[in-house]
């Protein structure tokens, strides 16, 4: 089974290689039965692959009133089934209070999840996730040029070594650019990262709305209402193409 770290040139002295047992999440998160069932049904094994620290890599710690980045973790989740990933990511990233690159692996495919961890104002011993930034499934045995560019951008030598926050932020920005490139079918996007992110989010919201309207059309029995729904779908498609044009 392939691992994302094989593409990133992480030094061997950063390797941890420990298994993280599921009971860690059961005990620390006091999981409800539904969440525990997700772990039992879909998670095969969790491995703490690498830990980047100031002592093993030339990157400085970062701390301000909102963030405390002493290290970056690379954690792999090997799946029995490719489902409920967002919920699994939320549980894992909240249980282990370090910024992490979380990879879900199923067969030869992976999805990468990241998210800045902000110090909780209510409880300084806990962190909150600002927003999850993640990829769709990537087939490691069938990489296209955009996939290859993502992994090239994630190689350590192409990331900022100023401090761990800047380093991690570069990883997140590489994923944002990757997602935008997948939408346009090309990697040469020159708009600022925040524009990429907001445009990508708008397009995904439109896709969700279109899917919802198509579901309504299948159930609709009134012809006039079906026509209205179809016109709304066309309007949304035009809007989506307009947004895609902003990225090109």
N, C-alpha and C positions, 0 to 999 in steps of 0.2 A: 504493500500500500504506500503510495507516494505521500510525502509531507511537504507542505508549503515551504518549510524552512530550508529544504534542499535547493530552492530557487533563490534564497536571499543572502547566501554567503555569511551566515552567522558563525562567528568563531567558536571552535569546539570548547574553549574554556568557559563559554556562557551556558553550556549544556547542563540541564538538570536531570531530565529523564525519569522523573518520579510519576507513579500512578497516583491520581487523586481519586480517593474512594467516594462513592456516591453518598455514603453516610455523612460526609462533611456537609453536604447541602441539606440533607434531611434534618440534621441536628442544629445547624446554624441558622437556617432560614425558617425552621418550623413549618415545613411545606404542608400544604393541604393535600388531601388524598389525590386530587386531580393532577397536581404538579408532580407528586411522587410517582404517580402512574406514568407520566410522560417520561421520566427518567428510566423507569423500569422497562417500558415498552420500546423506547427509541434510542437510548444511550447504551452503547456497548462498553466503551472504556474512555476515560479522560486521562490525558497525560500532560504533565507540566514539562514542556520540552526545553525551553530556554528561559533564562532570567538575565536581563541586561542590567548591570549595576555599575556604579562609578568605579568599583574595585576591579571589574573585569573588562571594562570597555571605556574608552576615553570620551565619556559624556558626563557632563556635570548635572547634579541634582537641580531641581527647580521648585521654588515655593513662593507663593504670594498669598493674599487673603482668600483666594478662591481655589487654588490648586496646589497639591503637594505631590510632585513626581520625583520619587527617589529611584525608581526602577521601572522597567517595562517587562511584562511577562508575555511569553508565547505559549499558548495552551491549545492543544488539539483535542477535539471530541470526535471519537469514532462512533459512527451511528449504525444502529440496526435498521433504521428507516429514516428517510429524509423529511421529517415532519416536525412541526412545533418548534422551529429553530429560534424564532424571535423570543418565545417564552423561555426556552433553555438559555439563550444568551443573557436574558435579563436576570435570571436566577444566578447563573455562574458569575457574571460580572458584578453583581451586588454582593455575593458571598465572599469573593476574593477581592479585597479593596485596593487593587493596584491597576493602573492603566494596562490594558492587555490587547494583544492581537489574538483573537479567538477564532480558530479555524474549525469548521465542521467538515468532516470527511465521510463520504459515503461512496464506496467503491473507489473509482479514480477521479471523483468529482469533489470539489471543495467549495465552501462559501466562507468568506472572511468577514468577521464582525469587529468593529471598533466603536469607541465612544469615550469622549472626554469625561473623566471622573472629577466632579466638583466636590469640594468639602461641604458637607451639609451644615447649613446655618443653625439648624435645630439641634444637631448632635455632631460635634466636631470629630467624634470617633467613627462616624459613618460617612460614606460618599454617596453622591447621587450622580446618575448618568445624565449628561446634558441631552444627548441625542445619539441614537445608534446610526452609524454609517457602515453599510455593508454591501457586498457584492451579491449578484445572483450566482447560480451554480457555474463553476468553471471546470471543464473537462481537462485534466492535466495531461491526458494522452492525445488531446486534439486541440492544442492551443492555436488561436488565430493571432493575427498581428497585434490586435488590441490587448489580448491576454498577455502576450509576450512583453508588450510595452509596460503593462502594469507591473509585472514581476521585475522588469529592469528598473523601474522607478522605485521599487521596494528594496532593491539591494542596498545594503548598509552604506556603501560608499556614495550613494546618491541621495542620502538623507542628511538633514542638518545634525551636526554634532555639537551645536551650541549648548544645548541642555536637553533634558529628557522631554520637556514639554514641546519644544520645537521639533525634536526628533519624531515624536508621536504625531504631532500635527501634520508633518510631512507625509506620514503614512496615510492619515485620513484624507488629505488633499489628493493623494495619488488615487485613492479609491473613488473620490468624487469625480475626478477627471475620467477615470475608467468608466464609471457608470454613464457619464455624459457621452463619452465616445461610443459606447455600445448603442446608445439611442440614435446617434447620427450615422453610425457605420464607419466612422473615421476618427483618427486620433489627433488630428491637427486642429484643436480647438484653442483659440487664443483669448477668449473672454476671461475675465477674472474668475477665480474659484467660487466666490460667493454668488456670482451670476450663474455659473454652471449649476451650483447646488439648488438655488431657488427655481431655475428653469426646469431642472430635472424633477424636482418635487411637484411643480405645476403639471408637468406632463404625466407623471405617475398618478396624480389625482384625477386627471382627465381620463386616463386609461381605466381607472377604477369606476368612474362615473359611466363611461361607455359600457363596460361590462354589466353594470347594474341596469342600465337602460335596455340592453339586449335581453337581460333576464325578464324585465317587465314586458317586453314585446312578445316573448314566447307565451306569456300568460294572458295577454290582452285579447279580448274578443271583439272590441269595437274598432271598426276600420278607421274611423277618423282619429281615434286615439293612437292607433298604430302608426298612422301617417305622421302625427305630431312627434311621436317618439323617434321615428326614423329621421325626421328633419333635425331634431335636437342632436342626434348622433352625428349627423353630417356636419352640423355647426361645430361640435366638439372636435371632430377630426380636422376640420380646417384650422381651429385654434391650435391643435397639437402640432400641425405642420408649420404654423407660424412660429411657434415656440422652438421647434427643431431648427428652423432657419436662423434663430438668434445664436445658436451654438455653432453654426457652420461658418 
